[in-house]
Amino acid sequence: MLLNKEQYNVAVAGATGAVGRKMLEILEERGFPVGSLKVLASARSAGKTLTFRGSPVTVEELKENSFEGVDIALFSAGSDASRHFGPLAVKSGCIVIDNSSAFRMEENIPLVVPEVNPETIGSDPGIIANPNCSTIQMVVVLKPIHDRFKIKRVVVSTYQSVSGSGQKAIDELEDQTKKLLDGKAVIPNVYPHQIAFNCVPHIDIFLDNGYTKEEMKMVNETRKILGDPSILVSPTTVRVPVFYSHSESVNVETEKPMSAREVQELLSNAVGVQVVDNPEDCEYPLAISATDRDEVFVGRIRDDISCKNAINFWVVSDNLRKGAALNAVQIAEYLVQRARG
Ligand SMILES: NC(=O)c1ccc[n+]([C@@H]2O[C@H](COP(=O)([O-])OP(=O)(O)OC[C@H]3O[C@@H](n4cnc5c(N)ncnc54)[C@H](OP(=O)(O)O)[C@@H]3O)[C@@H](O)[C@H]2O)c1
């Protein structure tokens, strides 16, 4: 349980990665009450220096005793590290907010988006899971629609940026783009195919049902976060040659009658959402405008001309911020607020 304190000892596991670096940036920018900060990564990075609040912080190797005296640990070091070190961190007395998929679907572990279901965090949570990035930005928009009109079915196609696969994928897109423009050959490394100037309908591994693991995360996590196992979700997840921010085309069918106009009004008042929907002036959400922003942007809200009680929209958000680091810090902020009454 988090105690009411003026400042908290914080650890970031995976601090040298794309999400970990963003966590440090967001903790600083939002003035999170950090007393001491430990930045942890693999042995490869031990001794390197990161910056927090203008001062250098030395990276330590993530070890079993890394969490002594730590109140809150933000994990973004991959599922294997979370599975091994997460329970040890909890044993040391700290609360773990985990970005990996290791614990998301475990029954007793809350899967939290603060705008949607913070009430699912019990009084002594141990581990709290941060959902998958493509799911977070979708459920922030689905929640008000579900509350008002009861969602029956969601059909979603994603256009996911390479930063969703971490720093090495950001480097690979940059490298491939430069080489191809220089007329040189490229050899794919992070992805099974060249990602520059391409779209790859394959994120994470394929499962027996023909869907990818990323697609099934969108199905299962959406149901868990919205607390409704009856919601049907039909996803296709695609990696595109964009550096930051995921875009999604979403079709939603509801039980109660709804119109695009009503949804537009509803979403205009939704927490964490910004409606950008002026197609006449070419204004709609874009990956380049969502990057480095906290909000989930939604636009192109229109009635589905092929189906009653259904709408289409386009939703974009920064996957490293709302899709990962910001959501985790918001969970930590919620815990602090709750501890302080
Ligand atoms: N990128 C996203 O948009 C996103 C969104 C939601 C969730 N996530 C999840 O967040 C996690 C990190 O993703 P990322 O994109 O930041 O990846 P990344 O850029 O590849 O960074 C991985 C980080 O984990 C550290 N690490 C790897 N293995 C480790 C080990 N055995 N012990 C200690 N540290 C280890 C790395 O340290 P070194 O630098 O020393 O190798 C690095 O700091 C993953 O679980 C990912 O699924 C990512």
The ligand as an ORCA input file, in Angstrom:
! r2SCAN-3c Opt
* xyz 0 1
  N       7.224      1.274    -27.249
  C       5.941      1.367    -26.953
  O       5.167      2.138    -27.554
  C       5.366      0.528    -25.856
  C       4.054      0.733    -25.499
  C       3.504     -0.025    -24.477
  C       4.282     -0.943    -23.842
  N       5.570     -1.145    -24.202
  C       6.351     -2.142    -23.474
  O       7.381     -1.494    -22.738
  C       8.535     -2.352    -22.664
  C       9.756     -1.621    -23.195
  O       9.512     -1.192    -24.505
  P      10.468     -0.159    -25.264
  O       9.736      0.188    -26.485
  O      10.925      0.931    -24.361
  O      11.731     -1.107    -25.629
  P      13.274     -0.739    -25.836
  O      13.443      0.615    -26.408
  O      13.841     -1.887    -26.558
  O      13.865     -0.718    -24.332
  C      13.957     -1.871    -23.551
  C      14.513     -1.501    -22.185
  O      14.504     -2.663    -21.354
  C      15.826     -2.909    -20.876
  N      16.022     -4.343    -20.734
  C      15.861     -5.308    -21.661
  N      16.117     -6.527    -21.134
  C      16.461     -6.324    -19.838
  C      16.857     -7.177    -18.772
  N      16.932     -8.489    -18.919
  N      17.146     -6.610    -17.583
  C      17.070     -5.274    -17.419
  N      16.707     -4.424    -18.385
  C      16.404     -4.934    -19.593
  C      16.737     -2.303    -21.911
  O      17.999     -2.044    -21.337
  P      19.321     -1.924    -22.252
  O      19.262     -0.562    -22.864
  O      20.411     -2.059    -21.250
  O      19.273     -3.026    -23.248
  C      15.949     -1.011    -22.218
  O      16.132     -0.081    -21.167
  C       8.159     -3.625    -23.442
  O       7.643     -4.567    -22.539
  C       7.069     -3.130    -24.363
  O       6.202     -4.180    -24.755
  C       6.150     -0.421    -25.190
*
